[in-house]
Amino acid sequence: MEIAVFSAKSYDRQHLDAANAAAGHQLKYFEVPLDSETVGLAAGHGAVCIFVNDRADASVLGALARGGTKLVALRCTGFNNVDLKAAQALGIKVVRVVDYSPNSVAEHAVALLMAINRKIHRAYNRTRDFNFSLEGLMGFDLCGKTVAVIGTGKIGRVFAKIMVGFGCNVIGYDKYPSPEFEALGGRYADEGEIGTCADCISLHCPLTPETHHIINAEALSRAKRGALLINTSRGGLIDTEAVIDALRSGQLGGLAIDVYEQEAELFFRDLSGTIVDDAVLQQLITFPNVIVTGHQAFLTREAVTTICETTLRSVTEFETGKPLTNEVSAS
Ligand code: NAI
C-alpha cells in the first residue's frame, strides 16, 4: 500500500525501512507535519502515517478523504490529535500503536524524577566548567517518600513498579482502578490524600476533555509544599501558567516535563538558531528547578522498532481486509 509518512525524522526512516523489508509497502517520507497546508502531499496515498503533533482535524481528514486516503496510522499511542468522529463519518479507519514499550516512557519518567531531585542538569553544566561546588545541589532520598501515579495504565504501572523497588510508598489515582496496580504494591488514594501526602506526582493518564489541566491552580494549592511534578504524558494535562506561579512561590519544588501544551510548533525541530516566540516556555527554561526534554520518552531502540513493525502490520491488515487489531474508533 502507498503510505505517506509525515513528520519523518531519520530514526523513523531507518526503522520503518527496516520493518518494511518484510511488509513490502511503498513509503513516501515527508519531513513536514500533516496539517491543512501539507495535506495535499498525501493525495493518492491510501494511507497516511502520522505522529503526535500532526493534525488530523475534521478539515484535514476531509482533504485526506478527497485525496483517496482510507487509513490513518498513528505511530504512537495517544490519539488526541485525530478527530475520530470526523474520520468515522468520512469512512477513514484509524489505527494506533496500543502497546509498544511502556518501559521506555516509564524509565524516562524515572530519569526525569532522579535528575530533577538530584539536580543532575545543574551538576552537569557546572562540572563542564570545572565548577565542583555543591551549593544548591541537595536533593532528598526517594526511599520512604510518597510517589503519586496519576493514571495507572501500562506506563503508570511500570513507573509504579520501579518506584516500589526504590522503597517508595506508591499511591495512585485512576478513573478505572486496576488490581494489577495494587498487586505490585500500589494503593489507590483520593485527590485529597495525593495532595497532602505526595512528595512527587507523575502523570500517566491520557489527555481527554476530563483530564485537560488536571494540574491547575487549585490542584497545585492542595499539593504538599515543595512536591516535584513529572509529566511524560501530554502537555495539556498541565496548566503551565499555574505551574509557573507555583514554582515561583515555592509551592512546587521542581518540574520535569517531556511534553508541553504548545509543543506542536516547537518540538522535534532544531530551533537553537532562532528566537523562540513562546514566552511561557522561555520562562520555564530559565528556572533552575525545571527540566524540559522534547518528547523523547518513547525514543528507545526497542520502542521505535516495535512502533514501526506494529504500524506496518496494521496497514497490511487493512490492505488485506483483516480485522484491525489496533483500531481506535469514536465511542
Ligand atoms: P493506558 O491506556 O494503558 O493508561 C492510561 C490510564 O489512564 C488508564 O488506566 C486509564 O484508566 C487512566 N485514565 C483515563 N482517564 C483518566 C482520568 N480522567 N483520571 C485518571 N486516570 C485516567 O495508556 P499508557 O500506554 O499507559 O499511556 C499513557 C499516556 O502516556 C498516553 O495517553 C500518552 O499520552 C502518553 N505517552 C507519552 C509518550 C512520550 O513519548 N512522552 C509515549 C507514549 C505514551
Boltz pocket constraint, residues with backbone or C-beta under 6 A from the ligand:
constraints:
  - pocket:
      binder: B
      contacts: [[A, 77], [A, 78], [A, 98], [A, 102], [A, 105], [A, 150], [A, 151], [A, 152], [A, 153], [A, 154], [A, 155], [A, 156], [A, 173], [A, 174], [A, 175], [A, 176], [A, 204], [A, 205], [A, 206], [A, 207], [A, 208], [A, 210], [A, 211], [A, 232], [A, 233], [A, 234], [A, 258], [A, 259], [A, 295], [A, 296], [A, 297], [A, 298], [A, 299]]
      max_distance: 6.0
